[in-house]
Amino acid sequence: MRLVMILLHFFVVLFLPKAWGQSSSGSSTLGVVVEAKNITLPAGSQAVLPCHSPRMLWTQDRLKDRQRVVHWDIRSSPEYPVERVLDMSPGVHQRVYNAFNKGRISVPDSAFNDGNFSLIINNVATTDKGVYTCNLHHHYCQIHQSIQVQLNVTKSARKEKRYWDGEKTIFVVLLGSSVVLPCVNRRPLWREGLQEDQQQVAHWDFQPPGVRPDRADRLVDLYASGERRDYGPLFAQSKMRVAEDAFTLGDFSLTISDLKPVDRGLYSCHLHHHYCGLHERRIFRLTVGPSLPPTSTTATRIFQNEGPEPRTRDEEHSPPVVNVIVPEHRAYFVQHLGYFLATFLLLVFIVVAVIVLTRRRKKRGLEYELRSLRTSIKSGGEVSLDCTELNAFNQEPLNSDYKNNLVKERDMTKDCNKDFDGKLWK
């Protein structure tokens, strides 16, 4: 049993790292999808599938070592600004910004060889308290990384500790002791001895409908050294092309001329920068629609020196052709009819509203007059009526025996009062 465990342990140590390395390299080689688009164009047109990456610029820089920089900064408290502690570049001595820290604070000289950029502080003082930031800059690859470490100083040895607060590592160290604030990055691009001889590569793949991704066709391979490999006759026939200075401009766009239905499918642009660890992929789904109808001329042009072309026998005996212009949208008439009906209904609604309001106002006026009349009668007030208005209801012939006008007026008043009293009783 023990022998089996030893053999199993040996198998794990010997073979699993290789398997993990192959899987990780395969995933990095495939690349991360940073863009995906659907493009639909008519047949016969030209398609441009954009693939831009400013980081993929082939520049042979002899001073590439100076493009890598590490610097440590400190913020003593949130009220104080950030201060530079030291910085360092390959082949350049580290520079300490405070005279008090010279000989006391440093970074290992082998930082750019082994990737250990930790900050060493000897004879810790109370002024060393604060939040330290380790910044790594690779200007050529446009990579910027940083890590924060907090340092607290104590006078009790029992309070020394190291813990994680969820955002950064916190060190509590004894006053006058030494501490190492960690900052380690062992990626190959941060270490010495790795030249930029590894090729930058860009390639386009085409996946027709119904084909698996691993069965996609390779269209072209582009190398930063200028080497180029075309697969198939499409590039030779100038149907597809990529700019010759693609690595200079960072533009790897694919142009497809005279689109046809067979050109539809998935196109993928793969960008690999092995030195910087850049692996990007852009996918475009191209759909080819029906071709556009040819543009017809509005009228034939007849010049002065030229007469109309003679008509052939077929044209003379051919039946007349009537051109009918059909609107593009069948709902054109229905749309305008809807506008007309909506306007008509709005006008009808306004007229009905005016009539109803007018009738209500008249009804309210009559009710108010009757109500005021009844109120005055109940209160015992006198009601004066114009007898001329009641003459129309008094059609009895006047007696001609009246001798003077005074008697006549008195009788007329009596008759008016009698008629009014009779109406009130009713």
C-alpha positions in Angstrom: 0.0 0.0 0.0 2.8 2.4 0.8 4.5 1.6 -2.5 1.2 2.4 -4.3 1.0 5.8 -2.6 4.7 6.6 -3.4 4.1 5.7 -7.1 0.9 7.8 -7.1 2.7 10.8 -5.6 5.5 10.4 -8.2 2.9 10.4 -11.0 1.3 13.6 -9.8 4.5 15.4 -9.4 5.9 14.3 -12.7 2.9 14.5 -15.1 0.3 16.9 -13.7 2.3 20.1 -14.0 2.7 19.4 -17.7 -1.0 18.8 -18.1 -1.8 22.1 -16.3 0.8 23.9 -18.4 -0.7 22.6 -21.6 -4.2 23.6 -20.5 -3.2 27.0 -19.4 -1.2 27.6 -22.6 -4.1 26.4 -24.7 -6.5 28.8 -23.1 -4.1 31.7 -23.4 -3.4 30.9 -27.1 -7.1 30.9 -27.8 -7.5 34.4 -26.5 -10.1 36.4 -24.7 -13.1 37.6 -26.7 -13.0 41.4 -26.4 -15.5 42.2 -29.2 -18.4 40.5 -31.0 -20.5 42.0 -33.7 -23.3 41.1 -36.2 -22.8 42.6 -39.7 -25.4 42.4 -42.5 -24.5 43.6 -46.0 -26.1 43.2 -49.4 -24.5 40.9 -52.0 -22.0 42.5 -54.3 -21.0 45.1 -51.7 -17.7 45.4 -49.8 -17.3 44.4 -46.1 -14.7 45.8 -43.7 -14.3 43.8 -40.5 -12.5 46.1 -38.1 -9.7 44.7 -35.9 -7.7 47.5 -34.2 -5.2 47.1 -31.3 -2.8 50.0 -30.5 -0.9 47.6 -28.2 0.2 45.5 -31.2 2.8 47.9 -32.5 6.1 46.4 -33.5 8.7 48.9 -32.4 12.3 47.8 -32.1 13.3 49.9 -29.0 16.9 49.4 -27.9 16.1 51.2 -24.6 13.3 48.8 -23.8 14.8 48.2 -20.3 14.0 51.8 -19.4 10.4 51.1 -20.2 10.0 49.1 -17.0 9.8 51.0 -13.8 9.0 50.2 -10.2 8.3 52.8 -7.6 7.1 52.8 -4.0 4.8 55.5 -2.7 3.4 56.3 0.8 0.4 58.1 2.2 0.9 58.8 5.9 -2.8 59.6 6.5 -5.8 60.4 4.4 -5.2 64.2 5.0 -1.7 64.1 3.5 -0.8 63.7 -0.2 1.0 60.7 -1.6 4.8 60.9 -1.4 7.4 59.1 -3.5 9.7 56.9 -1.4 12.0 55.4 -4.2 11.9 54.3 -7.8 14.1 51.9 -9.9 14.6 50.9 -13.5 16.7 48.1 -15.1 20.3 49.2 -15.3 19.7 52.3 -13.2 20.5 52.7 -9.5 17.5 53.1 -7.3 16.7 56.6 -6.3 15.6 57.4 -2.7 13.7 60.7 -2.4 14.2 61.5 1.3 17.6 61.9 2.8 16.5 60.4 6.1 15.7 57.1 4.2 19.0 56.7 2.4 20.7 53.5 3.5 17.6 52.6 5.5 15.0 51.8 2.8 15.8 49.8 -0.3 14.7 47.3 -2.9 16.8 44.2 -3.8 19.2 44.9 -6.7 18.1 41.6 -8.3 14.5 42.8 -8.5 14.4 42.8 -12.4 16.0 39.3 -12.4 13.8 37.4 -10.1 10.7 39.6 -9.9 11.0 40.5 -6.2 10.3 44.2 -5.8 9.7 44.1 -2.0 10.5 47.1 0.1 13.0 46.6 2.9 12.8 49.1 5.9 15.5 48.9 8.6 15.3 50.6 12.0 11.5 51.3 11.7 10.5 54.8 13.0 7.2 56.2 13.9 7.3 58.3 10.7 7.2 55.2 8.6 3.6 54.5 9.5 1.2 54.7 6.6 -0.1 52.9 3.5 2.6 51.9 1.0 1.8 51.3 -2.7 4.1 49.2 -5.0 3.6 50.3 -8.6 4.9 48.4 -11.6 4.8 50.0 -15.0 5.7 48.4 -18.4 5.2 51.2 -20.9 6.0 49.1 -23.9 3.3 46.5 -23.1 1.0 49.2 -21.5 0.7 47.2 -18.3 0.3 49.0 -15.0 -0.1 47.0 -11.7 -0.1 48.1 -8.1 -0.4 46.5 -4.7 -1.0 48.2 -1.3 0.5 47.3 2.1 -0.2 49.1 5.4 2.5 49.5 8.1 1.7 50.3 11.7 4.3 50.8 14.4 4.0 49.6 18.0 6.2 49.8 21.1 5.0 46.4 22.5 6.5 43.2 21.1 3.3 41.3 22.0 1.3 43.5 19.6 3.4 42.5 16.5 1.3 40.7 14.0 0.3 40.5 10.3 -3.2 40.2 9.0 -5.5 40.9 6.1 -8.4 43.4 6.4 -10.1 42.4 3.1 -8.3 44.9 0.9 -4.7 44.9 1.9 -2.1 43.3 4.1 -1.4 45.1 7.4 1.9 44.8 9.3 2.2 45.8 12.9 5.9 45.9 13.7 8.0 46.8 16.7 9.6 50.2 16.8 13.3 50.0 15.8 13.0 46.6 14.1 13.2 45.7 10.4 10.3 44.8 8.0 9.9 43.6 4.4 6.8 44.8 2.6 6.1 42.2 -0.1 5.7 43.0 -3.8 6.5 40.0 -6.0 5.6 39.6 -9.7 7.4 36.8 -11.5 5.9 37.2 -14.9 8.5 36.8 -17.6 8.1 40.4 -19.0 9.3 41.9 -15.7 12.5 39.9 -15.6 15.8 40.4 -17.3 17.2 38.2 -20.1 13.9 37.9 -22.0 14.4 39.6 -25.4 11.5 40.6 -27.7 12.5 37.9 -30.2 9.2 36.1 -29.8 7.0 36.9 -32.7 3.8 38.9 -32.6 1.2 37.1 -34.6 -2.2 38.1 -36.1 -4.4 35.7 -38.0 -7.9 35.5 -39.4 -10.1 32.4 -39.3 -13.4 31.7 -41.1 -16.1 29.4 -39.8 -18.9 28.5 -42.3 -22.4 27.8 -41.0 -22.6 24.4 -39.5 -18.9 23.9 -39.0 -17.4 23.5 -35.5 -14.9 26.1 -34.2 -12.0 23.6 -34.3 -12.7 23.0 -37.9 -12.5 26.6 -38.9 -10.5 27.6 -42.0 -7.4 29.7 -41.6 -7.4 32.7 -44.0 -4.1 34.5 -43.3 -1.2 34.6 -40.9 0.7 37.9 -40.3 4.0 38.1 -38.4 5.6 41.2 -37.1 8.9 40.4 -38.9 7.0 40.9 -42.2 6.4 37.3 -43.0 2.9 36.6 -44.4 1.1 33.3 -45.2 -2.1 33.3 -47.2 -4.3 30.2 -47.3 -6.5 29.5 -50.3 -7.1 31.6 -53.4 -9.1 34.4 -51.9 -6.1 36.6 -51.1 -4.5 35.8 -54.4 -7.6 36.9 -56.3 -7.7 40.1 -54.2 -11.1 39.2 -52.8 -9.8 39.5 -49.3 -6.9 41.7 -48.1 -5.2 43.1 -45.0 -3.0 46.2 -44.9 0.7 45.5 -45.5 1.6 47.9 -42.6 -0.8 46.3 -40.2 1.8 46.0 -37.3 2.9 49.6 -37.8 -0.6 51.1 -37.5 -2.1 48.4 -35.3 -4.9 47.9 -37.9 -5.6 44.3 -38.8 -9.0 44.9 -40.5 -10.1 42.4 -43.1 -11.7 43.7 -46.3 -13.9 41.4 -48.4 -14.9 42.6 -51.9 -17.9 41.5 -54.0 -19.8 39.7 -51.2 -21.6 36.5 -52.1 -23.9 34.2 -50.1 -21.0 31.7 -49.7 -19.1 34.4 -47.7 -21.5 34.4 -44.8 -20.3 32.9 -41.5 -18.1 33.7 -38.5 -14.9 35.6 -39.0 -12.5 35.8 -36.0 -9.4 38.0 -35.7 -6.7 36.6 -33.3 -4.0 38.9 -31.9 -1.1 37.3 -30.0 1.7 39.3 -28.3 3.7 36.6 -26.6 6.2 38.9 -24.9 3.5 41.0 -23.3 1.2 38.1 -22.7 -1.5 39.6 -24.9 -4.1 37.3 -26.4 -7.2 38.9 -27.8 -10.0 37.7 -30.1 -12.7 39.6 -32.0 -15.6 37.7 -33.6 -17.8 39.0 -36.5 -21.0 37.2 -37.7 -21.3 38.2 -41.4 -24.7 37.9 -43.1 -25.1 38.5 -46.8 -28.5 39.8 -47.9 -30.0 40.2 -51.4 -28.3 42.5 -53.7 -29.5 46.1 -54.2 -31.6 46.8 -57.3 -29.9 48.7 -60.0 -30.5 52.4 -60.0 -32.7 53.5 -63.0 -32.2 56.7 -64.8 -35.0 59.3 -64.5 -35.1 60.4 -68.1 -33.3 59.8 -71.4 -31.1 62.6 -72.5 -31.6 63.7 -76.2 -28.9 66.0 -77.6 -29.5 68.6 -80.4 -27.5 66.9 -83.0 -29.0 63.5 -82.2 -32.6 62.4 -82.8 -34.5 59.7 -81.1 -33.4 56.2 -81.8 -35.4 54.4 -84.5 -37.9 51.9 -83.1 -37.6 48.3 -84.1 -40.5 46.2 -85.3 -40.8 44.4 -82.0 -41.1 47.8 -80.2 -43.7 49.0 -82.7 -46.0 46.0 -82.3 -45.4 45.6 -78.5 -48.4 46.6 -76.3 -48.1 49.8 -74.4 -46.6 49.6 -70.9 -48.2 51.5 -68.1 -46.0 52.3 -65.1 -47.8 52.1 -61.8 -46.2 53.6 -58.8 -47.1 51.6 -55.7 -46.3 53.2 -52.3 -43.6 51.4 -50.4 -45.9 51.0 -47.4 -49.4 49.5 -47.8 -50.4 51.2 -44.6 -49.9 54.6 -46.0 -53.7 55.2 -46.8 -54.8 53.6 -43.5 -52.4 55.9 -41.6 -53.7 59.1 -43.1 -57.3 57.9 -42.7 -56.6 57.4 -39.1 -55.3 60.9 -38.8 -58.5 62.2 -40.5 -60.9 60.2 -38.2 -59.0 61.3 -35.1 -59.4 64.9 -36.1 -63.1 64.5 -36.9 -63.8 62.8 -33.6 -62.0 65.5 -31.7 -64.1 68.2 -33.3 -67.3 66.3 -32.6 -66.3 65.9 -28.9 -65.6 69.7 -28.7 -69.1 70.6 -30.2 -70.9 68.1 -27.9 -69.1 69.5 -24.9 -70.0 73.1 -25.8 -73.7 72.1 -26.2 -73.9 70.3 -22.9 -72.3 73.1 -21.0 -74.6 75.7 -22.5 -77.7 73.7 -21.6 -76.5 73.2 -18.1 -75.9 76.9 -17.7 -79.5 77.7 -18.9 -81.0 75.2 -16.6 -79.1 76.5 -13.6 -80.3 80.1 -14.4 -84.0 79.0 -14.4 -83.6 77.1 -11.2 -82.0 80.1 -9.6 -84.8 82.5 -10.6 -87.5 80.1 -9.3 -85.6 79.6 -6.1 -85.3 83.4 -5.5 -89.0 83.9 -6.2 -90.0 81.3 -3.7 -87.7 82.8 -1.1 -89.2 86.3 -1.5 -92.8 84.9 -1.2 -92.0 83.0 2.0 -90.4 86.0 3.6 -93.6 88.1 3.1 -92.1 90.6 0.8 -94.2 92.4 -1.9 -94.0 91.2 -5.4 -94.5 93.8 -8.1 -95.7 92.6 -11.4 -96.0 94.5 -14.5 -99.7 94.5 -15.5 -98.8 95.0 -19.1 -97.3 91.4 -19.1 -100.7 90.1 -17.9 -102.8 91.9 -20.4 -102.4 89.0 -22.8 -104.2 86.7 -20.3 -107.0 89.1 -19.5 -109.1 89.1 -22.7 -112.4 90.2 -21.1 -113.8 93.2 -22.8 -113.6 96.4 -20.9 -116.9 98.0 -19.6 -117.7 101.2 -21.4 -119.6 102.5 -18.4 -116.5 104.0 -16.8 -116.8 107.7 -16.7 -113.2 108.8 -16.1 -109.7 107.4 -16.3 -109.2 107.2 -12.5 -112.0 104.6 -12.1 -110.7 102.7 -15.1 -107.2 102.4 -13.6 -108.6 101.3 -10.2 -110.6 98.5 -11.8 -107.6 97.4 -13.9 -105.5 97.2 -10.7 -108.2 95.1 -9.0 -108.3 92.7 -11.9 -104.6 92.3 -11.8 -104.5 91.6 -8.1 -107.3 89.0 -8.5 -105.5 87.2 -11.3 -102.3 87.1 -9.4 -103.9 85.9 -6.2 -105.6 83.1 -8.1 -102.2 82.0 -9.6 -100.6 82.0 -6.2 -103.3 79.8 -4.8 -103.1 77.4 -7.6 
